[in-house]
Amino acid sequence: MKRKSITIKDVARLAGVSTTVVSYVINNTRYVSEQTRKKVLKAIKDLDYRPNIVARSLRSRRTGTVGLIICDLRNPFFAEVLQGIETYLGKKGYSILVTDTDYNVKKEKKAAEIFFSKQVEGIIIVPGGENNEHVRFLVERNIPVVLLDKKVKDNLNVDVVLVKNREGSKKLTEHLINLGHKRIGIITGPSASTTGKERLEGYLEALKEHSIAEDENLIKFGDFKKQSGYNLTLELLSLSKPPTVIYACNNLMGLGAMEALQKRKVSIPEEMGLVIFDDLPWFRYVDPPLTCVAQPSFDLGKKAAELLISRMARKRKEPREALLDVELRIRKSAGEG
């Protein structure tokens, strides 16, 4: 007996939705709530519905757009990263949709849903933390994803572009130890973030190898924003035995630390040193010039764009993790010379 032809209308009727919604679920072309999506998929399974693959391929089209979700566009570091992404993708004929989440997980999730509904061909994400819900949402819908600067929990078979955080942090800390510093205060990022965790690990590794005891009073956890650098520097200054140098683990917290030292009229480096994991063009021109670890921000963006292009072209299935080198730039802010 010939099998009755099941249509998209039959699926819609059983699921209690419109044929348009069924089409969205089948073709992954618009956001559909998880509850509705499950109802449609169940109806498809119960009816043994088989979409017309040929018709679907005829309807498919390139949009020429890529989504970029960044945790903090106000940070000059990410402005240079964006330039690297835009330069590479522009040469490949792609335009970019950009959104700033301000380290807010809900904003990240919403941005992922919006970009999916706009049919972007791939997404680069600079996550604010380890939450992976929005990344899983995209991966399950076959949207190529590249994570930049930080990882998320489980990584979910996506490409990742990072710098050698642990190595750079260790080198910077060793430089301070070689200058004679033994009480090194560190203002790091959240322990749940890749950058916060790895930079702290590099610092602790250097202390251990030079037989310097870890002092929890000298370790402060910030949020990569200027105000936390300011507040935590004041906390370090208030210790009965303050550090001889402060190591801020990103540029914004470093600026906050500098402001706090200036407010308390603490001279750099005579009374307290200051070093930063990050470099900005004007760091070399301040008095004293700031010792730092420089990240290849433009190249980070370019590499993320390269990996995304290869993913979108379906040239490979295995995920890649790219680790870029950092550079220790020794100047005068920790008492050098």
C-alpha positions in Angstrom: 0.0 0.0 0.0 1.4 3.4 -1.0 2.4 5.6 1.9 0.2 8.6 2.3 2.2 11.8 1.6 2.7 13.7 4.8 2.9 17.5 4.3 4.1 20.4 6.3 0.5 21.3 7.0 0.0 17.9 8.7 2.9 18.6 11.0 1.6 22.1 11.8 -1.8 20.8 12.6 -0.5 18.1 15.0 1.9 20.5 16.7 -0.7 23.3 16.9 1.4 25.9 15.1 1.5 27.5 11.7 3.3 26.1 8.7 5.7 29.1 8.9 6.8 28.0 12.4 7.4 24.5 11.2 9.5 25.8 8.4 11.6 27.9 10.8 12.3 24.8 12.9 13.2 22.6 9.9 15.4 25.2 8.1 16.9 26.9 11.2 16.0 30.3 9.8 14.3 32.0 12.8 14.3 31.8 16.5 11.6 29.5 17.9 11.2 28.9 21.7 12.5 25.6 22.9 9.0 24.4 24.0 7.5 25.1 20.5 10.6 23.6 18.8 10.1 20.3 20.8 6.4 20.1 19.9 7.3 20.5 16.2 10.1 17.9 16.3 7.8 15.5 18.1 5.1 16.0 15.4 7.7 15.4 12.7 8.8 12.2 14.4 5.2 10.9 15.1 4.2 11.5 11.5 7.5 10.3 10.0 7.5 13.6 8.0 10.4 13.8 5.5 11.1 17.3 4.2 11.8 17.9 0.6 15.6 18.2 0.7 15.8 19.5 -2.9 13.2 22.2 -2.3 15.0 23.2 0.9 18.3 23.5 -1.0 16.7 25.7 -3.6 15.4 28.0 -0.9 18.7 28.3 0.9 20.8 31.4 0.4 23.8 33.2 1.7 23.3 36.4 3.7 26.9 37.6 3.6 26.7 38.6 7.3 28.6 37.4 10.4 27.6 38.2 14.0 30.1 39.4 16.6 29.2 39.3 20.3 31.7 41.2 22.5 31.6 41.4 26.3 33.0 45.0 26.5 33.3 47.3 23.4 34.4 50.2 25.6 37.7 48.4 26.2 40.3 49.7 23.6 41.7 46.1 23.4 38.5 44.8 21.9 38.3 47.8 19.5 41.6 46.6 17.9 40.3 43.0 17.9 37.2 44.2 16.0 39.4 45.9 13.5 41.3 42.6 12.8 38.0 40.8 12.4 36.5 43.4 10.1 39.5 43.8 7.9 39.7 40.0 7.2 36.0 39.4 6.7 35.7 42.6 4.6 38.2 41.1 2.1 36.1 38.0 2.0 32.9 40.0 1.2 31.2 39.7 4.6 29.6 42.5 6.7 29.5 42.3 10.5 26.6 42.8 13.0 28.1 43.7 16.3 26.6 43.8 19.8 28.0 44.6 23.3 26.9 42.5 26.2 28.7 44.3 29.1 29.6 40.8 30.6 25.9 40.1 31.0 25.0 36.4 30.3 21.3 37.2 29.5 22.4 39.7 26.9 24.8 37.2 25.4 21.9 34.7 25.1 19.6 37.3 23.6 22.2 38.4 21.1 22.7 34.8 20.0 19.0 34.4 19.4 18.7 37.6 17.5 21.7 36.9 15.2 20.2 33.4 14.6 16.9 35.0 13.5 18.8 37.4 11.2 20.4 34.3 9.5 24.0 35.2 10.0 26.3 32.6 8.6 28.6 32.4 11.6 29.3 34.1 14.9 32.4 35.1 16.8 31.8 35.4 20.5 34.0 37.1 23.2 32.2 35.6 26.2 31.9 37.3 29.5 32.2 34.1 31.5 32.0 30.3 31.3 28.2 30.1 30.6 27.7 28.0 27.5 23.9 28.0 27.1 23.9 30.5 24.1 26.8 28.7 22.5 25.0 25.4 22.7 21.9 27.0 21.3 23.9 28.0 18.2 25.8 24.7 17.8 22.6 22.7 18.0 21.3 24.8 15.0 24.5 24.2 13.0 25.7 27.8 13.2 29.5 28.0 13.1 31.0 29.6 16.2 34.4 30.8 17.2 35.2 31.8 20.8 37.7 34.6 21.2 39.8 35.6 24.3 37.9 33.2 26.6 36.5 29.7 26.7 33.1 28.5 27.9 32.2 25.4 29.9 32.8 22.2 27.9 33.7 24.3 24.7 31.1 22.3 22.7 33.2 21.4 19.7 33.8 25.0 18.6 37.0 26.8 17.6 38.8 29.0 20.2 41.4 31.7 19.8 43.4 32.7 22.9 46.7 34.2 23.9 49.3 32.6 26.1 47.9 34.1 29.3 49.7 31.8 31.8 53.1 32.1 30.1 52.8 35.9 29.7 51.7 36.4 33.4 54.5 34.2 34.6 57.1 36.1 32.7 55.8 39.4 34.0 55.8 38.2 37.6 59.3 36.8 37.2 60.5 40.1 35.9 59.1 41.7 39.1 60.8 39.1 41.3 64.1 39.7 39.5 63.7 43.4 40.3 63.6 42.5 44.0 59.8 42.6 44.6 58.6 39.9 47.0 55.2 41.4 47.9 53.4 41.5 44.6 49.8 42.5 44.7 47.6 41.1 41.9 44.2 42.3 40.6 43.0 39.5 38.4 39.7 38.9 36.7 36.9 36.5 37.7 38.2 33.0 38.5 35.5 31.6 36.2 36.9 33.4 33.2 39.8 31.9 31.1 41.8 35.1 31.3 41.3 35.6 35.0 42.1 32.0 35.8 45.2 31.6 33.6 46.8 34.9 34.5 46.5 34.1 38.2 48.0 30.7 37.6 51.0 32.2 35.8 51.5 34.6 38.8 51.3 31.8 41.3 53.6 29.5 39.3 56.3 32.2 39.3 56.0 32.7 43.0 56.3 29.0 43.7 59.3 28.6 41.5 61.1 31.4 43.3 60.1 30.1 46.8 57.8 33.0 47.6 54.9 32.1 49.7 51.4 32.8 48.4 49.6 35.5 50.4 45.9 35.6 49.9 45.8 39.2 51.1 47.7 40.2 48.0 45.3 38.5 45.6 42.2 40.5 44.6 39.5 39.4 42.2 38.1 42.2 39.9 35.7 42.1 37.0 38.0 43.5 34.2 36.4 47.0 34.6 38.1 50.2 35.7 36.2 50.7 39.0 37.2 47.3 40.3 40.8 48.2 39.6 40.4 51.4 41.5 38.6 49.9 44.5 40.9 46.9 44.9 44.0 49.1 44.7 42.7 51.0 47.6 42.2 47.7 49.5 45.8 46.8 48.7 47.0 50.2 49.9 45.1 49.7 53.2 46.9 46.6 54.2 49.2 46.8 57.2 51.9 45.6 55.0 51.1 46.8 51.4 52.6 45.3 48.3 55.7 46.9 46.7 54.1 46.6 43.2 50.6 46.1 41.8 50.0 43.8 38.9 46.7 44.6 37.1 45.5 41.8 34.8 43.9 44.0 32.1 44.2 47.6 30.9 41.0 48.9 32.4 41.7 47.6 35.9 45.2 49.0 35.4 43.8 52.4 34.6 41.7 52.2 37.8 44.8 51.2 39.8 46.7 54.2 38.4 43.9 56.5 39.3 43.8 55.2 42.9 47.5 55.6 43.3 47.3 59.2 42.0 44.4 60.0 44.3 46.4 58.7 47.3 49.5 60.6 46.0 51.5 57.4 45.8 54.4 57.9 43.3 55.1 55.3 40.7 57.5 53.5 40.9 59.3 55.2 43.9 56.6 54.3 46.4 54.8 51.5 44.6 55.3 49.9 41.2 52.5 49.2 38.7 52.5 46.7 35.8 49.6 45.7 33.5 48.7 42.7 31.4 47.7 44.7 28.3 49.3 47.5 26.3 47.7 50.7 25.0 49.5 53.0 22.5 49.9 55.7 25.1 51.3 53.5 27.9 54.8 54.2 26.6 54.4 57.9 26.8 53.1 58.3 30.4 55.6 59.2 33.2 56.8 56.6 34.0 56.2 54.5 30.9 54.3 51.4 31.9 55.8 47.9 31.9 53.2 45.5 30.5 52.4 42.3 28.6 51.3 43.2 25.1 48.7 41.1 23.3 48.4 40.8 19.5 44.9 42.2 19.5 44.6 42.8 15.7 46.0 39.3 15.0 43.6 37.8 17.5 40.7 39.2 15.5 42.1 38.2 12.2 42.8 34.6 13.4 39.2 34.3 14.7 37.9 35.5 11.4 40.1 33.0 9.5 38.8 30.1 11.5 35.2 31.2 11.1 35.6 31.4 7.3 37.0 27.8 7.2 34.1 26.6 9.4 31.5 28.3 7.3 33.0 26.8 4.2 32.6 23.3 5.9 36.2 22.6 5.1 36.7 20.7 8.4 34.7 19.3 11.3 37.4 19.1 14.0 37.7 22.1 16.3 40.9 24.1 16.6 42.4 26.0 19.4 44.8 28.8 18.3 47.3 30.1 21.0 49.0 33.4 20.1 52.2 34.7 21.6 52.3 37.7 23.9 55.3 40.1 24.5 56.8 41.4 27.7 57.5 45.1 27.3 59.9 46.3 30.0 59.7 50.1 30.7 60.0 52.0 34.0 56.9 51.6 36.1 58.2 48.8 38.4 61.5 50.4 39.2 63.5 49.3 36.2 66.8 51.2 35.5 
